[in-house]
Amino acid sequence: MDAAISAAHEAPPAVVLVSAGASHSVALLAGNVLCTWGRGEDGQLGHGDAEDRLVPTVITGFEAPGITSVICGADHTTAYSEDEHQVYSWGWGDFGRLGHGNSTDVFTPQPVKALQGIKIKQLACGDSHCLAVTMAGEVLSWGRNQNGQLGLGTTEDSLLPQTIQAFEGISVKMIAAGAEHTAAVTEDGEIYGWGWGRYGNLGLGDRNDRLVPEKVSSVEGEKMVLVACGWRHTITVSSSGSLYTYGWSKYGQLGHGDFEDHLVPHKVEALKDSSTSQVLANTNNILCYAMCSVTFVVLQATQNLSHAIQPAEFLGLD
Protein backbone atom coordinates (compact mmCIF):
# COMPACT_ATOMS: atom_id res chain seq x y z
CA MET A 1 0.00 0.00 0.00
CA ASP A 2 1.33 3.46 -0.83
CA ALA A 3 2.36 5.55 2.15
CA ALA A 4 -0.04 8.34 1.24
CA ILE A 5 -3.68 7.29 1.22
CA SER A 6 -5.15 8.53 -2.05
CA ALA A 7 -8.13 7.94 -4.27
CA ALA A 8 -6.30 5.68 -6.67
CA HIS A 9 -7.67 2.96 -8.93
CA GLU A 10 -8.80 0.67 -6.14
CA ALA A 11 -11.43 1.30 -3.46
CA PRO A 12 -9.92 2.91 -0.35
CA PRO A 13 -9.78 0.84 2.84
CA ALA A 14 -12.64 1.31 5.28
CA VAL A 15 -12.07 3.65 8.20
CA VAL A 16 -12.63 1.85 11.50
CA LEU A 17 -11.73 4.48 14.12
CA VAL A 18 -10.67 8.14 14.16
CA SER A 19 -9.35 10.56 16.75
CA ALA A 20 -8.18 14.17 16.70
CA GLY A 21 -5.64 16.08 18.76
CA ALA A 22 -4.97 19.81 18.90
CA SER A 23 -3.46 19.90 15.42
CA HIS A 24 -3.19 16.29 14.25
CA SER A 25 -5.46 13.39 13.38
CA VAL A 26 -5.22 9.61 13.32
CA ALA A 27 -7.32 6.93 11.67
CA LEU A 28 -7.36 3.16 12.04
CA LEU A 29 -8.16 1.54 8.71
CA ALA A 30 -9.40 -1.95 7.95
CA GLY A 31 -6.49 -4.35 7.82
CA ASN A 32 -4.91 -2.99 11.01
CA VAL A 33 -3.41 0.04 9.23
CA LEU A 34 -2.77 3.30 11.08
CA CYS A 35 -2.45 6.59 9.24
CA THR A 36 -1.88 10.09 10.60
CA TRP A 37 -1.76 13.64 9.30
CA GLY A 38 -1.44 17.25 10.44
CA ARG A 39 1.20 18.79 12.68
CA GLY A 40 4.18 16.55 13.34
CA GLU A 41 6.61 18.80 15.17
CA ASP A 42 6.60 16.73 18.37
CA GLY A 43 6.48 13.29 16.77
CA GLN A 44 2.75 12.86 17.30
CA LEU A 45 2.31 11.49 13.76
CA GLY A 46 4.61 8.55 14.44
CA HIS A 47 6.58 8.68 11.17
CA GLY A 48 10.00 8.98 12.75
CA ASP A 49 10.44 12.68 11.98
CA ALA A 50 9.06 16.10 12.91
CA GLU A 51 7.53 16.86 9.53
CA ASP A 52 3.89 17.83 9.00
CA ARG A 53 1.75 15.66 6.73
CA LEU A 54 -0.90 17.33 4.57
CA VAL A 55 -2.69 14.09 3.70
CA PRO A 56 -3.32 10.87 5.67
CA THR A 57 -0.09 8.87 5.62
CA VAL A 58 0.39 5.28 6.75
CA ILE A 59 2.74 4.70 9.69
CA THR A 60 5.19 2.24 8.17
CA GLY A 61 7.04 -0.27 10.30
CA PHE A 62 4.36 -0.40 13.00
CA GLU A 63 3.10 -3.95 12.91
CA ALA A 64 1.41 -4.46 16.26
CA PRO A 65 -1.47 -6.86 15.61
CA GLY A 66 -5.10 -6.34 16.56
CA ILE A 67 -5.20 -2.59 17.15
CA THR A 68 -8.59 -1.82 18.70
CA SER A 69 -8.14 1.74 19.97
CA VAL A 70 -6.43 4.92 18.80
CA ILE A 71 -6.71 8.08 20.92
CA CYS A 72 -5.08 11.49 20.50
CA GLY A 73 -4.03 13.85 23.23
CA ALA A 74 -3.27 17.45 22.35
CA ASP A 75 0.16 16.64 20.91
CA HIS A 76 0.57 12.90 21.42
CA THR A 77 -1.08 9.68 20.31
CA THR A 78 -1.88 6.33 21.91
CA ALA A 79 -2.99 2.97 20.54
CA TYR A 80 -3.90 -0.38 22.06
CA SER A 81 -3.17 -3.83 20.66
CA GLU A 82 -5.74 -6.28 21.98
CA ASP A 83 -3.78 -9.22 20.60
CA GLU A 84 -0.65 -8.21 22.50
CA HIS A 85 -2.40 -6.61 25.50
CA GLN A 86 -0.07 -3.67 24.91
CA VAL A 87 -0.51 0.13 24.90
CA TYR A 88 1.68 2.17 22.54
CA SER A 89 2.32 5.91 22.68
CA TRP A 90 4.29 8.53 20.78
CA GLY A 91 4.62 12.30 20.37
CA TRP A 92 5.35 15.07 22.84
CA GLY A 93 6.69 13.53 26.03
CA ASP A 94 6.65 16.53 28.36
CA PHE A 95 5.23 15.84 31.86
CA GLY A 96 5.46 12.10 31.27
CA ARG A 97 2.27 11.93 29.23
CA LEU A 98 3.62 9.02 27.15
CA GLY A 99 4.04 6.80 30.21
CA HIS A 100 7.60 5.73 29.34
CA GLY A 101 9.16 6.86 32.62
CA ASN A 102 10.66 10.06 31.21
CA SER A 103 9.70 13.31 29.45
CA THR A 104 11.38 12.56 26.14
CA ASP A 105 9.58 13.08 22.83
CA VAL A 106 9.02 9.87 20.86
CA PHE A 107 8.74 9.89 17.06
CA THR A 108 7.54 6.33 16.41
CA PRO A 109 5.03 4.16 18.32
CA GLN A 110 6.67 2.64 21.39
CA PRO A 111 5.21 0.20 23.94
CA VAL A 112 4.25 1.48 27.37
CA LYS A 113 6.10 -1.22 29.24
CA ALA A 114 4.36 -0.53 32.55
CA LEU A 115 1.06 -1.60 30.96
CA GLN A 116 2.33 -4.67 29.12
CA GLY A 117 0.03 -7.66 29.56
CA ILE A 118 -2.84 -5.65 31.07
CA LYS A 119 -6.20 -6.05 29.36
CA ILE A 120 -7.45 -2.55 28.62
CA LYS A 121 -11.11 -1.65 28.20
CA GLN A 122 -10.60 2.01 27.29
CA LEU A 123 -7.96 4.72 26.86
CA ALA A 124 -8.51 8.45 27.31
CA CYS A 125 -6.17 11.39 26.72
CA GLY A 126 -6.47 14.97 27.87
CA ASP A 127 -4.19 17.81 26.95
CA SER A 128 -1.19 16.38 28.79
CA HIS A 129 -2.47 13.40 30.77
CA CYS A 130 -3.70 9.90 29.97
CA LEU A 131 -5.82 7.25 31.63
CA ALA A 132 -6.64 3.61 31.05
CA VAL A 133 -9.56 1.54 32.32
CA THR A 134 -8.77 -2.14 32.70
CA MET A 135 -11.20 -4.96 31.99
CA ALA A 136 -11.37 -5.39 35.78
CA GLY A 137 -12.68 -1.82 36.16
CA GLU A 138 -9.51 -0.33 37.63
CA VAL A 139 -8.17 3.04 36.44
CA LEU A 140 -4.54 3.97 35.85
CA SER A 141 -3.33 7.49 35.08
CA TRP A 142 -0.11 9.23 34.08
CA GLY A 143 1.25 12.54 32.78
CA ARG A 144 0.65 16.10 33.89
CA ASN A 145 -1.03 16.59 37.26
CA GLN A 146 -0.83 20.25 38.21
CA ASN A 147 -4.55 20.36 39.09
CA GLY A 148 -4.94 16.81 40.35
CA GLN A 149 -6.31 15.45 37.06
CA LEU A 150 -4.55 12.12 37.63
CA GLY A 151 -6.67 11.49 40.74
CA LEU A 152 -3.70 10.31 42.78
CA GLY A 153 -4.14 12.71 45.71
CA THR A 154 -1.20 14.96 44.78
CA THR A 155 -0.26 17.56 42.19
CA GLU A 156 2.94 15.79 41.17
CA ASP A 157 3.28 14.64 37.57
CA SER A 158 3.60 10.91 37.00
CA LEU A 159 6.04 9.58 34.41
CA LEU A 160 4.55 6.07 34.68
CA PRO A 161 0.98 4.75 34.93
CA GLN A 162 -0.29 4.56 38.50
CA THR A 163 -3.48 2.99 39.83
CA ILE A 164 -6.06 5.44 41.20
CA GLN A 165 -6.51 4.03 44.68
CA ALA A 166 -9.70 6.02 45.31
CA PHE A 167 -11.53 3.59 43.04
CA GLU A 168 -10.61 0.53 45.08
CA GLY A 169 -13.75 -1.58 45.32
CA ILE A 170 -15.50 0.50 42.65
CA SER A 171 -15.74 -0.81 39.10
CA VAL A 172 -15.31 1.94 36.52
CA LYS A 173 -17.14 1.59 33.21
CA MET A 174 -15.62 4.47 31.22
CA ILE A 175 -13.56 7.62 31.57
CA ALA A 176 -13.17 10.94 29.78
CA ALA A 177 -10.36 13.48 29.93
CA GLY A 178 -10.63 17.23 29.46
CA ALA A 179 -7.73 19.63 29.26
CA GLU A 180 -6.97 19.37 32.96
CA HIS A 181 -9.91 17.50 34.44
CA THR A 182 -11.22 13.97 34.32
CA ALA A 183 -14.60 12.28 34.67
CA ALA A 184 -15.67 8.67 35.10
CA VAL A 185 -18.85 6.59 34.98
CA THR A 186 -19.01 3.51 37.20
CA GLU A 187 -20.78 0.27 36.46
CA ASP A 188 -23.36 1.36 39.05
CA GLY A 189 -24.20 4.46 37.01
CA GLU A 190 -22.47 7.02 39.22
CA ILE A 191 -20.45 9.98 37.94
CA TYR A 192 -17.12 11.08 39.41
CA GLY A 193 -15.06 14.18 38.70
CA TRP A 194 -11.57 15.34 39.63
CA GLY A 195 -8.83 17.76 38.57
CA TRP A 196 -9.32 21.35 37.49
CA GLY A 197 -12.73 22.64 38.59
CA ARG A 198 -12.62 26.38 37.95
CA TYR A 199 -15.69 26.44 35.67
CA GLY A 200 -17.80 23.89 37.51
CA ASN A 201 -16.71 21.23 35.04
CA LEU A 202 -16.41 18.62 37.80
CA GLY A 203 -20.15 18.88 38.53
CA LEU A 204 -19.58 19.11 42.27
CA GLY A 205 -21.40 22.42 42.87
CA ASP A 206 -18.33 24.64 43.23
CA ARG A 207 -15.26 25.83 41.33
CA ASN A 208 -12.63 24.03 43.38
CA ASP A 209 -10.06 21.52 42.16
CA ARG A 210 -10.15 17.94 43.40
CA LEU A 211 -7.04 15.78 43.80
CA VAL A 212 -8.97 12.51 44.00
CA PRO A 213 -12.20 11.35 42.32
CA GLU A 214 -15.32 12.68 44.02
CA LYS A 215 -18.84 11.46 43.35
CA VAL A 216 -21.26 13.85 41.71
CA SER A 217 -24.61 14.09 43.51
CA SER A 218 -27.38 11.99 42.03
CA VAL A 219 -29.12 13.67 39.11
CA GLU A 220 -32.88 13.21 39.39
CA GLY A 221 -32.28 9.61 40.40
CA GLU A 222 -30.80 8.84 36.97
CA LYS A 223 -28.06 6.29 36.37
CA MET A 224 -25.39 7.48 33.96
CA VAL A 225 -24.00 5.34 31.15
CA LEU A 226 -21.81 7.70 29.09
CA VAL A 227 -19.46 10.60 29.78
CA ALA A 228 -17.41 12.94 27.59
CA CYS A 229 -15.24 15.95 28.35
CA GLY A 230 -14.48 19.10 26.44
CA TRP A 231 -11.58 21.27 27.48
CA ARG A 232 -13.61 22.91 30.28
CA HIS A 233 -17.02 21.24 30.22
CA THR A 234 -18.48 17.79 30.75
CA ILE A 235 -21.39 15.82 29.30
CA THR A 236 -23.17 12.78 30.71
CA VAL A 237 -25.92 10.60 29.30
CA SER A 238 -28.34 8.67 31.49
CA SER A 239 -29.71 5.19 30.96
CA SER A 240 -32.99 6.79 29.85
CA GLY A 241 -31.14 8.68 27.08
CA SER A 242 -31.30 12.12 28.72
CA LEU A 243 -28.34 14.44 28.15
CA TYR A 244 -26.80 16.50 30.98
CA THR A 245 -24.02 19.10 30.69
CA TYR A 246 -22.04 21.25 33.10
CA GLY A 247 -19.01 23.51 33.26
CA TRP A 248 -17.89 26.38 31.03
CA SER A 249 -20.52 27.94 28.78
CA LYS A 250 -18.92 31.07 27.36
CA TYR A 251 -20.01 30.08 23.85
CA GLY A 252 -23.21 28.27 24.73
CA GLN A 253 -21.51 24.88 24.44
CA LEU A 254 -23.65 23.45 27.24
CA GLY A 255 -26.79 23.80 25.12
CA HIS A 256 -28.98 25.43 27.77
CA GLY A 257 -29.83 28.54 25.79
CA ASP A 258 -27.52 30.80 27.80
CA PHE A 259 -23.87 31.60 28.41
CA GLU A 260 -23.88 30.77 32.13
CA ASP A 261 -21.53 28.23 33.66
CA HIS A 262 -23.33 25.36 35.35
CA LEU A 263 -21.71 23.88 38.45
CA VAL A 264 -23.82 20.72 38.56
CA PRO A 265 -25.26 18.50 35.80
CA HIS A 266 -28.18 20.21 34.08
CA LYS A 267 -30.50 18.51 31.61
CA VAL A 268 -30.45 19.80 28.04
CA GLU A 269 -34.16 20.53 27.66
CA ALA A 270 -33.94 21.03 23.91
CA LEU A 271 -33.27 17.28 23.63
CA LYS A 272 -35.84 16.11 26.17
CA ASP A 273 -37.87 14.30 23.51
CA SER A 274 -34.82 12.49 22.13
CA SER A 275 -32.82 9.55 23.41
CA THR A 276 -29.07 10.13 23.11
CA SER A 277 -26.93 7.09 22.38
CA GLN A 278 -23.49 8.63 21.88
CA VAL A 279 -21.71 11.87 22.71
CA LEU A 280 -18.41 13.43 21.74
CA ALA A 281 -16.90 16.63 23.09
CA ASN A 282 -13.93 18.62 21.92
CA THR A 283 -12.42 21.95 22.93
CA ASN A 284 -15.63 23.99 23.08
CA ASN A 285 -18.29 21.92 21.39
CA ILE A 286 -20.52 18.89 21.78
CA LEU A 287 -21.80 16.44 19.20
CA CYS A 288 -24.44 13.90 20.07
CA TYR A 289 -26.45 11.33 18.19
CA ALA A 290 -30.10 11.29 19.11
CA MET A 291 -32.15 8.19 18.47
CA CYS A 292 -35.04 9.89 16.78
CA SER A 293 -35.80 11.15 13.30
CA VAL A 294 -32.87 13.56 13.07
CA THR A 295 -29.33 14.03 14.28
CA PHE A 296 -28.58 17.03 16.48
CA VAL A 297 -25.43 18.96 17.16
CA VAL A 298 -24.66 21.34 20.01
CA LEU A 299 -22.30 23.63 18.17
CA GLN A 300 -19.83 26.29 19.13
CA ALA A 301 -18.21 27.59 15.98
CA THR A 302 -14.89 29.43 15.92
CA GLN A 303 -14.91 32.75 17.72
CA ASN A 304 -15.41 34.83 14.59
CA LEU A 305 -18.55 32.90 13.63
CA SER A 306 -21.99 32.66 15.17
CA HIS A 307 -22.70 30.33 18.08
CA ALA A 308 -25.59 27.95 18.55
CA ILE A 309 -26.45 27.95 22.25
CA GLN A 310 -29.08 25.25 21.99
CA PRO A 311 -29.02 21.97 20.07
CA ALA A 312 -29.70 22.54 16.38
CA GLU A 313 -30.52 20.02 13.69
CA PHE A 314 -27.48 18.89 11.73
CA LEU A 315 -28.86 18.83 8.20
CA GLY A 316 -27.63 16.90 5.19
CA LEU A 317 -27.06 13.54 6.88
CA ASP A 318 -29.81 11.62 5.13
N, C-alpha and C positions, 0 to 999 in steps of 0.2 A: 504493500500500500504506500502511495506517495506520502511524504511527510506532511505536506499541506493538503488539507481536506478541500477538495474542489468538486464542482459539478462537472465531472468528466463524462465518459461514455457509459459508465456503469452506474446503477442506482447507488446513492450514498448509503452508508451504514446507518441503521436506526440509532437515534439518541435515546439512551436509557436513563441517564441522570444528568443534571446540570447544577452548577453552583456559581455564585459570583462574589468576588471580593471587592475591595475599594476600587481597583482599577484593572482587575484581571478576571478571567472566566475560565471554567473548566467543564468539560463534558465527558461522560463515560459513554462510549459507543458500544453497540452490539459487537461481540467478539472480544470483549475485555480490552478494548482500546481506549486509552486516555488521550485527549487532546486539550490544549490550553491556548489562550491568546490574550493579548492586552499588554499591560505593563510588566516588564520582566526584570527591572533594575535590581530587585533583591532576591532573584532566583525563584520567585513564586510560580513561574511557568514550568520549571523542572527540566529545561532543555540543556542544562550544563553551562549556561552563559547568562549574561545580564541584559540581553537584547530583548526589545519589545517584539511582539508578533502581531501583525495586522489581520491575520486570518487564523482560524483554528488549525493548530499544528500538532501532529501526533508526537507524544513523548516516546522517543525511540530508546530501546535498551531497558525499558521498565517492563519486566515480564512476570510480575507477581500474579498468580492465578486467582480467579474468582473474586475480582474487585466488586464489592457490593455497595460501597459508599464513597463519595467524593464531596468534601466540604471545604469551602474557602473561608479563611479569616480575612482581615483587611489586606494583608500583604504576605500571606502564607497559605499553604494548601495541605490538606490531609486526605488520605485514602485508607480504606480498610479492605484487606484480603480475607474473605471468609474461609477460603481453602487453607490458608496458612495461619489463621487466627493472628494476624499481624497488622498493626497500624503503621502507615508510612507518613512522613511529613517532609516538607521542603519549603524554602523561601526565607523570609526575614526571620532571623533567630533571636532578635533582641528580647530580653526579659524571660528567655527560656520557653517561648511559646511553641517551639518545635518538640519539646520533651526529650531532647537528646543529652541533657545534663550540662549544657553550656549555652552561650548566647551567640553562637556562630551562625552566620547565614549558610544555607545549604542550597545548592543549585540543581540537584537531582534528587528524586525520591529516595529517602533513606528510612530504614526501619526504626521505629521507636522501641528500643530493646526492652525498656521497662514494662512494655505492654505485650511482649511476645507470649503467645500461647493463651492469652485471655480472650474469651468469646465476647465480642462487643455487639451490643444491640444498637447503639447510636453514637455518633460523634457530633459535637457542636463546637463552633469556633466563634469567638467574639472578635473584637479589634485585635487584642494581643493576648488572649487567653483561650484555652481549649478545655473541653470536658469529654468524658466518655462514660456511657452507661453500659454496664456489663449485663449479660443475659441473666445474672443473678439479681439484678436490680441495684447493684452498688454503683456509686459515682466516683470517678477519679478526675482530678483537675490539675492543670499546670499552666505556667506562663505568668503574665503580669497580674499583680494582686494589690495595687495601691489603694483600692477601695474595698477590698475584701471579696472580690468577685470569684475567688477560688473556693470560698466557703470553708477555709481551713482554720478560722479563728484568729488569723494574723493579717498583717498587710505586707508580708514578705513575699517576694516573687518565688516561684517554685520552678526550678530547672528540670524537674522530673515529675511525672504523674504521681499524685498522692491521693489516697482514699479520703473522701469527706466523711469524717467520723460521725458527724451530726445525723447522718442517715442510717446509722446502725440500727437494724431492726425494722427499717422502713424500706419497702421495695419501690424504687423509682421507675416509672414507666417511660418518661421522656424528659429531655432538657432543652433549653434554648439559651443562647448567649447574646446579650446586647453588647454595646461598646465596652461597658465596664460594669454590667450587672448580669445576673443569671437568674433563670426561673426553672422550676421543675414541676412536673405532674407525677404524683404517686399512683400506684396501682389502685389505691383506695379513692382516687378522685380528688385528692387535696392538692392545692397549689402552694409552692414555697418560693420565696424570693430572697436574694442576698446580693451584696455588692453596693454599687453606687445608687443612692436613692434620692438624689436631689430633686427630681421632678415627680416623685410619687410613683416611679416606675417599678417599685417593688410591691406595690399594692397593700402596704402595711399601715396606711393612714397617716403617714408623716413623710418628711423629706430626709430622713436620716439614713446613713449607710448601715449595712449589717455585715458582720464578718463571718457569720455562719448562717445557714439556711433557717428562715423563720416562716412559719405557716401563715398563710393569708386567711383571714376570717372567712367563714363559710359565706358563699354568695347565694342568697335566696334558697339555701338548702340544695343547691346544684352540685353534682359531681363533675369535675373537669376531666376532659380526655385529651385535649390538645393544648399546646402552648407555643408561642412564637415571640421573639423579641426584636424590636427595632433598636436603633442606637440608644434611644431614651424612652421608649414606651414598650408596653407588653400587651399581648393579646391572649385570651384563653377562650376555649370553646367547651361548652358543657355537653353532657351525654344527651341532652335533649336537642342539641344543635344550636343553642343560643350563643351569641358572640359577645364577649366582654372585653373592654379595653381600659387601660389606665396608664398614667404617666404624662409625658410631655405632649402638649397639643398646640404648639405655636402655629402650626399650619393646618390645623383641623384633622391631623392624622388619626385621632381617636374615633372620628366619625359620629360625634355627638351633636353636631350642628353648632359648635362654639369653638373658641380657642383657649378654653380653660384647661389647666392641668387637672387630672383626676387622680386622687391619692389612693383610691380603692377601686376594685373592678366595678365597672359601670356598663350595663347592658346597652348595646347599640340598637336603639329602638327602630331605626330605619330598616333593620333586618329581622324584626320580630316575627314576621310571617314566613321566614325562610329557615331552613335547617342547614347550617354550615358544616361541611365535611372536611375542609382543609384550609389552613391559613398559612400565609407567608408574609413576614415583615422584613423590611430593609431599613435603610437609614432613617427615613421619615415617612414611610408609606406602608400600607397594608393591602394585601390582596387576599381575597377569600373566594372560595367556590361555594355557592349556595345551591342546595339540592332543590331547585324549583325550576321555573321555566326559563330563567335567565341567569347569567353570571354577573356578579357585582364586583366592583372594585372600590375600595376606600383609597382615594388618590391624593397625594400631595405632589404636585408637579415641582419643577425647579423654581427657585425663588423669583425668577422674572416672569413666571407664568401664573395663571390663575390656580386657585386651590379649590378642591372639592372637600367640604367639611362634613358631608354626609355621604354614605354609600351611594354611588351612581352606577347605573347600568353600563356594563362594558360591552358596547355594541360590536357587531361584525364577527362574532364567534359562532355563527350558525354552521 
